[in-house]
Amino acid sequence: MMQSYETMYILRPDLSEEQVEEAIARYQSMLSERGAHNIEIQNRGKRRLAYEINKHQEGIYIQMNYEADGSHVAPLERAMRLSEEVIRYLTMKIKQPKKKDQKPASQGTQPAEAEA
């Protein structure tokens, strides 16, 4: 069953623009090859980290939103865990808002003008 996911990952700050684009393309192709849909990628740029990670004070933030089967997330996370260019990652399942049934206006209430 397809679910919506968001994966945020942080790349090392010393990577060149070309290396960043290659990493983004690699993870995007991993998802699309496994059947993920609606892949949206946002490069959030280089930002200061809240705390030092692997002796890095900054990182390049990348956000991916996609729809995929739950079994597609584990290989992506495994590839990120083994990669030396990714210093941190987090995948979250996005819950779809429940649609509320619209109830018709009740017939018992009349506008105040009609009573006068």
C-alpha positions in Angstrom: 0.0 0.0 0.0 1.4 3.4 -1.0 2.1 5.8 1.9 3.4 9.4 1.9 6.9 9.7 3.3 9.3 12.6 3.9 13.0 11.9 4.1 15.3 14.7 5.3 19.0 14.1 5.0 22.1 16.2 5.6 25.1 15.9 3.3 28.7 16.9 4.3 29.4 20.6 3.8 32.6 20.1 1.9 30.9 18.5 -1.1 30.9 20.3 -4.4 27.7 21.3 -6.2 28.3 18.5 -8.7 28.7 15.9 -5.9 25.5 17.2 -4.2 23.6 16.8 -7.5 25.0 13.3 -8.0 23.9 12.3 -4.5 20.4 13.7 -5.0 20.1 11.9 -8.3 21.3 8.7 -6.8 18.7 8.6 -4.1 15.9 9.8 -6.4 16.7 7.0 -8.9 16.7 4.5 -6.0 13.2 5.5 -5.2 11.9 5.7 -8.8 13.4 2.3 -9.7 11.5 0.7 -6.8 8.2 2.3 -7.9 7.9 5.4 -5.8 5.6 8.2 -7.2 5.4 12.0 -6.9 9.0 12.4 -5.8 9.6 16.0 -4.9 13.1 17.2 -3.9 14.0 20.4 -2.2 17.6 21.5 -1.7 17.5 23.5 1.5 21.1 24.6 1.1 24.0 24.8 3.6 22.9 25.5 7.2 24.5 25.5 10.6 23.9 22.4 12.6 22.3 22.6 16.0 25.2 20.5 17.3 28.4 19.0 15.9 28.0 15.8 13.9 31.1 13.9 12.8 33.2 17.0 13.4 31.0 19.1 11.1 29.4 22.4 12.2 27.4 22.8 8.9 25.5 20.6 6.5 23.6 20.6 3.2 20.0 19.9 3.9 17.9 17.9 1.3 14.2 17.1 1.7 12.5 14.4 -0.3 8.7 13.9 -0.3 7.4 10.8 -2.1 4.7 8.1 -2.1 6.0 4.6 -1.8 5.4 1.2 -0.3 6.9 0.8 3.2 9.4 -1.8 1.9 11.1 0.8 -0.3 12.2 2.9 2.6 14.6 0.4 4.2 16.9 0.1 1.2 17.1 3.9 0.9 18.0 4.3 4.5 20.5 1.5 4.3 22.2 3.2 1.4 22.3 6.5 3.3 23.7 4.8 6.4 26.5 3.3 4.4 27.3 6.5 2.5 30.1 8.7 3.7 28.5 11.8 2.2 25.4 11.6 4.4 26.0 12.6 8.0 22.4 12.3 9.2 19.0 11.2 7.8 15.4 10.9 9.1 12.4 9.4 7.3 8.8 10.1 8.5 5.5 8.7 7.4 3.2 11.6 6.6 -0.4 11.0 7.7 -3.0 12.1 5.2 -5.7 14.3 6.7 -9.0 12.5 7.2 -11.8 13.9 5.1 -14.7 15.0 7.2 -18.2 14.3 5.9 -20.0 17.6 5.4 -23.4 17.6 7.0 -26.1 19.7 5.4 -27.3 22.7 7.3 -30.0 21.7 9.7 -33.5 22.5 8.6 -34.8 23.5 12.1 -32.9 26.8 12.4 -34.3 29.8 10.7 -32.5 33.1 10.2 -33.5 35.8 12.8 -34.9 38.0 10.0 -37.6 35.5 9.2 -38.9 35.6 12.8 -39.5 39.3 12.9 
